[in-house]
Amino acid sequence: MAVNKLSIGSVNKMTYEDFIARFGNVVEHCSLCAAAVWRERPFRDAENLASCFGDFIDRLPINGKEGILRLHPDLAGRLAQVGQLTSESTQEQASAGLTTMTEDERQRMNNLNRRYKDKFGFPFVICARENKKDAILRGLQERLENSAQTEAVTGANEVKKICRLRILNIVCPDSQVTHSPL
């Protein structure tokens, strides 16, 4: 997690390239979101920045939401097992206990992930930092009952939670832009 957090003033002064470099993975592997949000400057604070990302995701059509979901790795999947997740995903999955699963739990997760992806065409996404492995396994089982449209919206809402937490790792939550009187 980021130690030297940025002030919102520093974020607002970033060049397009610097903004993409720093925020291009707050939505997993989707620098396009950061590219769109950069135009919304100046941001009032970290929550406003997160809200701009969330608003962009909300405006996407269902197939756009599905596209963002397809960029996410399977939870405790092959990429995690071979150490090829982004640093953010590695930390998030570890915080949920997904790196310490038993072999039975791993097999159950892999089976549910496969069924989910076969049904919906994108991986199951949940904010791992807000859940533990038992809740994730339960959620995966329960969400298999949803329609594709419901699941695209539900998954996109989870992406927004992940995005917000990633932004709060980068930007001081209490820094705000102050406006001087005219």
HELIX and SHEET records of a PDB file:
HELIX    1   1 ILE A    8  LYS A   13  1                                   6    
HELIX    2   2 TYR A   16  PHE A   23  1                                   8    
HELIX    3   3 SER A   31  TRP A   38  1                                   8    
HELIX    4   4 ALA A   46  ARG A   59  1                                  14    
HELIX    5   5 ILE A   62  ARG A   70  1                                   9    
HELIX    6   6 ARG A   78  GLN A   81  1                                   4    
HELIX    7   7 SER A   87  SER A   95  1                                   9    
HELIX    8   8 LEU A   98  THR A  100  5                                   3    
HELIX    9   9 GLU A  103  PHE A  120  1                                  18    
HELIX   10  10 ALA A  128  GLU A  130  5                                   3    
HELIX   11  11 LYS A  133  ARG A  143  1                                  11    
HELIX   12  12 ALA A  148  ILE A  170  1                                  23    
END                                                                             
